[in-house]
Amino acid sequence: MKNTYLLGYFPLISIILFSLSFAVYGELHTLNLLKQIGIYQGMLAFFSVTGIKLTLLFGLFLIVFMMFAALKLIADTAIEISLLFFSKESDGESLRSIRACAVIYLIGGAASIISIQSILGILAIFLTTTFVAFIYFVYKISPALSGAGLIGIIVFHVFGWSAMLSTILYCGIKLYNSVIASMPL
């Protein structure tokens, strides 16, 4: 008998692996930045090298972990809403059939550890993993969808994620421009 809860911890491990990849990359570059601007030597007067590295790693890990946890929550909600709108079945079989997407993210998280030195590599692995998981998601739920439902679910996810990312990018650019404008140059 197959245990349905076997994959339940995979999303947490995936989030931890991706968070660790981004945090280690961020720590390495933050240390280089601190050395370049001369703050690192002053910090060594108060903290040990290991203390500085662990504090940076933990802080960055916590920030990235919270971002990925929020994205996971949004993704789960978007999946369930899209299945509510477009699926023909109501017993939750489609939702159970896509639980293996967690394995795809686990493999991607493990692969991202290999690419710690390159932010482009980590981002490429994350985006590729997300694309493969989306293809798997559409493939697994397609039997429970009509043709219009399949198109609707794809458009719903593409539009929803694009709108969210565009809004975040727009707000980031506006924030950057307001900070730059307020600086006396």
Residue frames relative to the residue before (quaternion, step in Angstrom):
aa qw qx qy qz dx dy dz
M 1.0000 0.0000 0.0000 0.0000 0.00 0.00 0.00
K 0.3582 -0.7462 0.5281 0.1898 3.54 -0.85 0.98
N 0.3544 -0.7324 0.5453 0.2015 3.56 -0.86 1.01
T 0.3735 -0.7582 0.4910 0.2110 3.59 -0.63 1.10
Y 0.6819 0.4923 -0.2855 0.4595 3.58 1.19 -0.40
L 0.3671 0.7689 -0.4613 0.2473 3.58 1.28 0.09
L 0.7511 0.3883 -0.2121 0.4900 3.59 0.97 -0.80
G 0.3824 0.7844 -0.4356 0.2208 3.59 1.26 0.04
Y 0.7297 0.4155 -0.2417 0.4863 3.60 1.04 -0.63
F 0.4646 0.7073 -0.4323 0.3113 3.62 1.21 -0.17
P 0.6404 0.5136 -0.3641 0.4399 3.67 0.88 -0.69
L 0.6395 0.5196 -0.3298 0.4608 3.60 1.00 -0.77
I 0.6630 0.4876 -0.3091 0.4767 3.58 0.90 -0.87
S 0.6326 0.5305 -0.3306 0.4573 3.60 1.00 -0.77
I 0.6534 0.4991 -0.3114 0.4765 3.58 0.94 -0.87
I 0.6405 0.5188 -0.3250 0.4636 3.59 0.97 -0.81
L 0.6793 0.4943 -0.3029 0.4499 3.62 0.86 -0.89
F 0.6752 0.4670 -0.3033 0.4838 3.60 0.88 -0.88
S 0.6405 0.5232 -0.3264 0.4577 3.59 0.98 -0.80
L 0.6485 0.5147 -0.3138 0.4649 3.56 0.97 -0.84
S 0.6317 0.5331 -0.3353 0.4521 3.60 0.97 -0.79
F 0.7012 0.4501 -0.2725 0.4811 3.57 0.80 -0.97
A 0.6561 0.5228 -0.3176 0.4419 3.61 0.99 -0.79
V 0.6529 0.4928 -0.3241 0.4752 3.62 0.93 -0.80
Y 0.6330 0.5122 -0.3330 0.4754 3.58 0.97 -0.80
G 0.6748 0.4977 -0.2896 0.4617 3.58 0.89 -0.92
E 0.6387 0.5292 -0.3250 0.4542 3.58 1.01 -0.79
L 0.6517 0.5187 -0.3170 0.4536 3.58 0.90 -0.90
H 0.7279 0.4260 -0.2500 0.4756 3.58 0.86 -0.88
T 0.6060 0.5318 -0.3613 0.4684 3.59 1.11 -0.52
L 0.6315 0.5185 -0.3338 0.4700 3.60 1.00 -0.76
N 0.6453 0.5097 -0.3205 0.4702 3.60 0.97 -0.81
L 0.6466 0.5122 -0.3129 0.4708 3.58 1.00 -0.82
L 0.6572 0.5067 -0.3104 0.4637 3.59 0.93 -0.86
K 0.6413 0.5077 -0.3199 0.4781 3.60 1.06 -0.71
Q 0.6645 0.5200 -0.3076 0.4397 3.60 0.95 -0.86
I 0.7522 0.3752 -0.2290 0.4909 3.60 0.92 -0.79
G 0.5706 -0.6698 0.3407 0.3312 3.58 1.30 0.16
I 0.4876 0.6698 -0.4373 0.3498 3.61 1.19 0.14
Y 0.5765 0.6373 -0.3708 0.3523 3.58 1.08 -0.70
Q 0.6589 0.5085 -0.3169 0.4548 3.60 0.90 -0.87
G 0.6506 0.5072 -0.3123 0.4711 3.57 1.02 -0.73
M 0.6377 0.5234 -0.3227 0.4640 3.57 1.07 -0.71
L 0.6190 0.5630 -0.3448 0.4254 3.59 1.09 -0.67
A 0.5738 0.5840 -0.3805 0.4301 3.59 1.20 -0.40
F 0.7633 0.3522 -0.1840 0.5093 3.59 1.12 -0.60
F 0.7970 0.2144 -0.0861 0.5581 3.59 1.07 -0.73
S 0.4935 -0.6216 0.5069 0.3364 3.55 -1.23 0.42
V 0.6567 -0.4972 0.3828 0.4183 3.56 -1.27 0.35
T 0.6625 0.5029 -0.3012 0.4663 3.57 0.94 -0.88
G 0.6421 0.5322 -0.3224 0.4478 3.58 1.00 -0.78
I 0.6469 0.5110 -0.3106 0.4731 3.56 1.00 -0.85
K 0.6822 0.4944 -0.2915 0.4530 3.56 0.87 -0.98
L 0.6853 0.4790 -0.2961 0.4618 3.59 0.89 -0.88
T 0.6383 0.5214 -0.3339 0.4574 3.59 1.00 -0.74
L 0.6532 0.4974 -0.3096 0.4796 3.57 0.95 -0.86
L 0.6624 0.5128 -0.3073 0.4515 3.57 0.89 -0.95
F 0.6867 0.4775 -0.2950 0.4620 3.59 0.84 -0.94
G 0.6569 0.5149 -0.3175 0.4501 3.61 0.93 -0.84
L 0.6822 0.4664 -0.2858 0.4852 3.57 0.90 -0.91
F 0.6206 0.5396 -0.3388 0.4571 3.58 1.02 -0.80
L 0.6632 0.5158 -0.3053 0.4482 3.57 0.91 -0.91
I 0.6566 0.5098 -0.3078 0.4628 3.59 0.96 -0.88
V 0.6981 0.4572 -0.2774 0.4761 3.58 0.83 -0.98
F 0.6130 0.5499 -0.3463 0.4494 3.59 1.04 -0.75
M 0.6626 0.4969 -0.3096 0.4671 3.59 0.93 -0.86
M 0.6346 0.5225 -0.3373 0.4588 3.61 1.01 -0.75
F 0.6910 0.4673 -0.2864 0.4712 3.60 0.87 -0.91
A 0.6220 0.5262 -0.3475 0.4642 3.59 1.04 -0.68
A 0.6459 0.5001 -0.3174 0.4817 3.58 1.01 -0.78
L 0.6449 0.5088 -0.3243 0.4691 3.61 0.97 -0.78
K 0.6296 0.5255 -0.3302 0.4674 3.59 1.04 -0.74
L 0.6464 0.5117 -0.3133 0.4713 3.57 0.98 -0.82
I 0.6595 0.4945 -0.3015 0.4792 3.58 0.95 -0.88
A 0.6571 0.5145 -0.3133 0.4531 3.59 0.95 -0.87
D 0.6554 0.5030 -0.3216 0.4625 3.59 0.90 -0.83
T 0.6514 0.5071 -0.3117 0.4706 3.56 0.99 -0.82
A 0.6576 0.5068 -0.3095 0.4635 3.59 0.93 -0.88
I 0.6400 0.5209 -0.3286 0.4595 3.60 0.98 -0.79
E 0.7021 0.4653 -0.2834 0.4584 3.56 0.83 -0.93
I 0.6342 0.5092 -0.3374 0.4740 3.60 1.04 -0.69
S 0.6640 0.4966 -0.3168 0.4606 3.59 0.93 -0.84
L 0.6425 0.4956 -0.3318 0.4812 3.59 1.04 -0.66
L 0.6051 0.5485 -0.3495 0.4592 3.58 1.09 -0.65
F 0.7167 0.4610 -0.2511 0.4591 3.56 0.91 -0.94
F 0.8461 0.2811 -0.0818 0.4453 3.57 0.77 -1.02
S 0.6145 0.5756 -0.3627 0.3995 3.62 1.14 -0.38
K 0.4334 -0.6962 0.5156 0.2480 3.55 -1.15 0.71
E 0.7127 0.4259 -0.2625 0.4917 3.61 1.13 -0.49
S 0.2398 -0.8036 0.5347 0.1043 3.55 -1.15 0.59
D 0.5640 0.6268 -0.3884 0.3716 3.61 1.21 0.06
G 0.5668 -0.6454 0.3654 0.3586 3.62 1.23 0.04
E 0.3615 0.7445 -0.4933 0.2678 3.60 1.20 0.25
S 0.6230 0.5387 -0.3424 0.4522 3.61 1.01 -0.73
L 0.6518 0.5179 -0.3093 0.4597 3.55 0.98 -0.85
R 0.6626 0.4860 -0.3078 0.4796 3.60 0.99 -0.75
S 0.6658 0.5322 -0.3160 0.4167 3.58 1.00 -0.72
I 0.7049 0.4496 -0.2806 0.4714 3.60 1.14 -0.42
R 0.3892 0.7368 -0.4789 0.2762 3.61 1.20 0.16
A 0.5965 0.5819 -0.3623 0.4174 3.59 1.15 -0.48
C 0.4439 0.6669 -0.4694 0.3713 3.62 1.23 -0.04
A 0.5694 0.6020 -0.3753 0.4153 3.57 1.16 -0.55
V 0.6123 0.5393 -0.3497 0.4604 3.60 1.09 -0.65
I 0.6238 0.5372 -0.3363 0.4574 3.59 1.01 -0.78
Y 0.6841 0.4664 -0.2838 0.4837 3.58 0.93 -0.87
L 0.6077 0.5437 -0.3569 0.4558 3.61 1.07 -0.61
I 0.6501 0.4977 -0.3053 0.4863 3.58 0.98 -0.83
G 0.6520 0.5079 -0.3060 0.4725 3.59 0.99 -0.83
G 0.6435 0.5190 -0.3197 0.4629 3.59 1.00 -0.79
A 0.6508 0.4967 -0.3114 0.4825 3.57 0.99 -0.81
A 0.6561 0.5023 -0.3123 0.4687 3.60 1.01 -0.76
S 0.6318 0.5469 -0.3460 0.4267 3.60 1.05 -0.65
I 0.5621 0.5887 -0.3880 0.4323 3.60 1.15 -0.50
I 0.6277 0.5461 -0.3327 0.4439 3.59 1.06 -0.73
S 0.7575 0.3987 -0.1863 0.4821 3.58 1.05 -0.79
I 0.1832 0.8380 -0.4985 0.1248 3.61 1.11 0.62
Q 0.6724 0.5296 -0.3040 0.4183 3.61 1.02 -0.68
S 0.7645 0.3305 -0.1686 0.5272 3.59 1.21 -0.37
I 0.3579 -0.7344 0.5360 0.2127 3.57 -0.61 1.12
L 0.6260 0.5289 -0.3424 0.4595 3.58 1.05 -0.67
G 0.6329 0.5288 -0.3247 0.4630 3.57 1.07 -0.73
I 0.6599 0.4949 -0.3074 0.4744 3.57 0.93 -0.90
L 0.6666 0.4936 -0.3034 0.4690 3.59 0.90 -0.89
A 0.6447 0.5170 -0.3240 0.4606 3.59 0.98 -0.82
I 0.6495 0.5014 -0.3182 0.4749 3.59 0.98 -0.81
F 0.6603 0.5031 -0.3155 0.4598 3.60 0.92 -0.85
L 0.6870 0.4756 -0.2921 0.4654 3.60 0.86 -0.91
T 0.6376 0.5122 -0.3255 0.4745 3.60 1.02 -0.76
T 0.6386 0.5219 -0.3186 0.4671 3.57 0.98 -0.85
T 0.6595 0.5049 -0.3052 0.4658 3.57 0.94 -0.88
F 0.6512 0.5121 -0.3135 0.4641 3.59 0.96 -0.84
V 0.6628 0.4925 -0.3072 0.4730 3.60 0.91 -0.90
A 0.6513 0.5067 -0.3185 0.4665 3.60 0.98 -0.81
F 0.6389 0.5180 -0.3294 0.4636 3.60 1.03 -0.73
I 0.6339 0.5123 -0.3259 0.4791 3.59 0.99 -0.82
Y 0.6503 0.5055 -0.3116 0.4738 3.59 0.96 -0.87
F 0.6240 0.5488 -0.3220 0.4536 3.57 1.01 -0.87
V 0.6851 0.4714 -0.2837 0.4775 3.59 0.83 -0.98
Y 0.6403 0.5349 -0.3203 0.4487 3.58 0.98 -0.84
K 0.7183 0.4670 -0.2600 0.4454 3.59 0.84 -0.97
I 0.7410 0.3949 -0.2472 0.4836 3.60 1.00 -0.66
S 0.4554 0.7232 -0.4366 0.2810 3.60 1.20 -0.22
P 0.6228 0.5346 -0.3873 0.4200 3.70 0.93 -0.54
A 0.7106 0.4421 -0.2619 0.4805 3.60 1.13 -0.55
L 0.6645 0.4851 -0.2942 0.4865 3.58 1.28 0.17
S 0.4222 -0.6334 0.5727 0.3042 3.51 -1.25 0.48
G 0.6981 -0.4393 0.3302 0.4590 3.60 -1.24 0.05
A 0.6734 0.4740 -0.2901 0.4876 3.56 0.95 -0.87
G 0.6305 0.5345 -0.3292 0.4566 3.59 1.07 -0.70
L 0.6347 0.5264 -0.3238 0.4639 3.57 1.04 -0.77
I 0.6593 0.4781 -0.3009 0.4962 3.56 0.95 -0.87
G 0.6493 0.5336 -0.3154 0.4407 3.58 0.95 -0.83
I 0.6784 0.4864 -0.3045 0.4587 3.58 0.90 -0.86
I 0.6376 0.5102 -0.3300 0.4736 3.60 1.03 -0.73
V 0.6699 0.4850 -0.2989 0.4761 3.59 0.87 -0.92
F 0.6176 0.5577 -0.3392 0.4387 3.60 0.99 -0.83
H 0.7179 0.4392 -0.2596 0.4737 3.59 0.82 -0.97
V 0.6596 0.4991 -0.3226 0.4602 3.59 0.88 -0.86
F 0.6845 0.4723 -0.2910 0.4730 3.59 0.87 -0.90
G 0.6643 0.5256 -0.3098 0.4319 3.59 0.89 -0.90
W 0.7043 0.4389 -0.2697 0.4884 3.58 0.84 -0.94
S 0.6299 0.5270 -0.3387 0.4591 3.59 1.02 -0.72
A 0.6535 0.5078 -0.3122 0.4665 3.58 0.95 -0.84
M 0.6647 0.5006 -0.3104 0.4595 3.58 0.93 -0.85
L 0.6899 0.4716 -0.2876 0.4679 3.59 0.85 -0.92
S 0.6328 0.5226 -0.3310 0.4657 3.60 1.05 -0.72
T 0.6433 0.5162 -0.3178 0.4676 3.57 1.00 -0.78
I 0.6570 0.4966 -0.3088 0.4758 3.58 0.94 -0.86
L 0.6534 0.5056 -0.3113 0.4695 3.59 0.95 -0.84
Y 0.6476 0.5167 -0.3130 0.4643 3.58 0.95 -0.85
C 0.6683 0.4889 -0.2992 0.4741 3.60 0.91 -0.89
G 0.6361 0.5289 -0.3241 0.4588 3.58 1.03 -0.75
I 0.6627 0.4905 -0.3007 0.4793 3.58 0.96 -0.84
K 0.6410 0.5141 -0.3230 0.4696 3.59 0.98 -0.81
L 0.6502 0.5082 -0.3117 0.4710 3.60 0.97 -0.83
Y 0.6460 0.5149 -0.3129 0.4687 3.57 0.94 -0.89
N 0.6777 0.4925 -0.2965 0.4585 3.59 0.86 -0.93
S 0.6655 0.4876 -0.3203 0.4655 3.62 0.96 -0.74
V 0.6287 0.5116 -0.3437 0.4742 3.61 1.06 -0.63
I 0.6608 0.4992 -0.3037 0.4711 3.58 0.92 -0.89
A 0.6660 0.5098 -0.3033 0.4523 3.60 0.97 -0.84
S 0.6949 0.4762 -0.2829 0.4586 3.60 1.06 -0.62
M 0.5622 0.6017 -0.3880 0.4138 3.60 1.24 -0.21
P 0.3684 -0.7079 0.5443 0.2588 3.59 -0.91 0.81
L 0.0445 -0.8134 0.5797 -0.0146 3.54 -0.54 1.18
